[in-house]
Amino acid sequence: MHESATDRLLKDMKPATKAYRLLALSANLALLAWVAIWQISLSPHPHISSTTLAIAWCIPLLLPLPGILAGKPYTHAWANFVLMLYFLHALTIIYVDGGERLLAIIELLLTSGAFAGNILYARARGKELGLKLSRLSEVEKKERAKFEK
């Protein structure tokens, strides 16, 4: 029986790494659901189709979703760039719109949970798999050695 790439990636994961993955996965999926529910039913826009707006708000969260579901550390890391849109949106709404403040606080909590889960999982799983970025000084030494030959 062949082992899938996802099975190999998630094999031999430490309990803490599993907890980080669970946090990242649940917070990312909850944020996706929350954004859709917010735009479609909790506070639909008065002049724009709520379905269209919900789709537009959900598309960025769908981009990293396949890699997050597969447990790829690199995808978890770059997904945080996408989360910054929702983090800034929540902070802006908290500041300017008292009527949607509670909705934005929930968005902020989910985004923060996803961000923390993503970064903790990416770091822990990357270490387990032996993935790491070289320090800049190491890269400079290798480059210098190439040209000094």
C-alpha positions in Angstrom: 0.0 0.0 0.0 1.4 3.4 -1.0 1.7 6.2 1.5 0.4 9.5 0.2 2.5 12.7 0.4 0.2 14.1 3.1 0.6 10.9 5.2 4.4 11.1 5.0 4.3 14.8 5.8 2.1 14.3 8.9 3.9 11.1 10.1 5.8 11.1 13.3 4.5 14.5 14.5 5.2 15.5 18.1 2.2 16.2 20.3 3.0 19.9 20.5 3.2 20.1 16.7 -0.1 18.4 16.4 -1.7 20.9 18.8 -0.2 23.8 16.8 -1.6 22.2 13.6 -5.0 21.8 15.2 -5.0 25.5 16.3 -3.9 26.6 12.8 -6.4 24.4 11.0 -9.4 25.2 13.2 -8.7 29.0 13.3 -8.2 29.2 9.5 -11.4 27.3 8.8 -13.3 29.2 11.4 -12.1 32.5 10.0 -13.2 31.4 6.5 -16.7 30.5 7.8 -16.9 33.6 10.0 -16.2 35.9 7.0 -18.8 34.2 4.9 -21.4 34.3 7.7 -20.7 37.9 8.5 -21.0 39.1 4.9 -24.0 37.0 4.0 -26.3 37.1 7.0 -25.0 39.0 10.0 -24.3 42.3 8.4 -24.9 42.3 4.7 -23.9 45.3 2.7 -26.9 47.5 1.8 -25.8 48.2 -1.8 -23.7 45.3 -2.9 -24.8 41.6 -3.3 -23.9 39.9 0.0 -23.0 36.7 -1.8 -20.6 38.5 -4.2 -19.0 40.3 -1.3 -18.7 37.1 0.8 -17.0 35.4 -2.2 -14.6 38.3 -2.6 -13.7 38.2 1.1 -13.3 34.4 1.1 -11.1 34.1 -2.0 -7.8 35.1 -0.3 -8.4 32.6 2.5 -9.0 29.9 -0.1 -5.6 30.3 -1.8 -3.5 28.7 1.0 -6.2 26.3 2.1 -5.0 23.2 0.1 -1.5 23.5 1.6 -2.9 24.1 5.1 -5.1 21.1 4.8 -2.1 19.1 3.6 0.0 20.3 6.6 2.7 21.9 4.5 4.9 24.1 6.8 5.8 26.5 4.0 2.2 27.2 3.2 1.4 27.8 6.9 4.2 30.4 7.0 3.2 32.4 3.9 -0.5 32.2 4.7 0.2 34.7 7.4 0.7 37.4 4.7 -2.9 36.7 3.7 -4.1 36.9 7.3 -2.8 40.5 7.6 -5.6 41.7 5.4 -8.2 40.3 7.9 -6.2 41.6 10.8 -6.1 45.1 9.5 -9.8 44.9 8.5 -10.8 43.9 12.0 -8.7 46.6 13.6 -10.2 49.2 11.3 -13.8 48.1 11.9 -13.1 48.0 15.7 -11.9 51.6 15.5 -14.5 53.2 13.2 -17.7 51.2 13.4 -19.3 50.7 16.8 -22.2 48.7 15.2 -19.9 46.0 13.9 -17.3 46.1 16.7 -18.3 42.7 18.2 -18.1 41.1 14.7 -14.7 42.6 14.2 -13.4 41.5 17.6 -14.3 37.9 16.7 -12.5 38.3 13.3 -9.5 39.7 15.2 -9.5 36.7 17.6 -9.8 34.2 14.8 -7.1 35.9 12.7 -4.8 36.1 15.7 -5.4 32.4 16.5 -4.7 31.4 12.9 -1.6 33.6 12.8 -0.2 32.1 16.0 -1.1 28.5 15.0 0.4 28.9 11.5 3.7 30.3 12.7 4.1 27.8 15.6 3.2 24.9 13.4 5.5 26.0 10.6 8.4 26.4 13.0 7.9 23.2 14.9 7.2 21.0 11.8 10.0 22.6 9.8 12.4 21.6 12.6 11.0 18.1 12.7 11.4 17.7 8.9 14.9 19.3 9.0 13.8 22.3 6.9 15.5 25.5 7.8 16.7 28.7 6.2 20.4 29.3 6.3 21.6 32.3 8.2 22.6 35.2 6.1 26.2 34.9 7.2 26.3 31.3 6.1 24.9 32.3 2.7 27.4 35.1 2.4 30.3 32.7 3.2 29.1 30.2 0.5 28.8 33.0 -2.1 32.2 34.4 -1.2 33.8 30.9 -1.5 32.3 30.5 -5.0 33.9 33.7 -6.3 37.3 33.3 -4.5 38.1 30.0 -6.3 
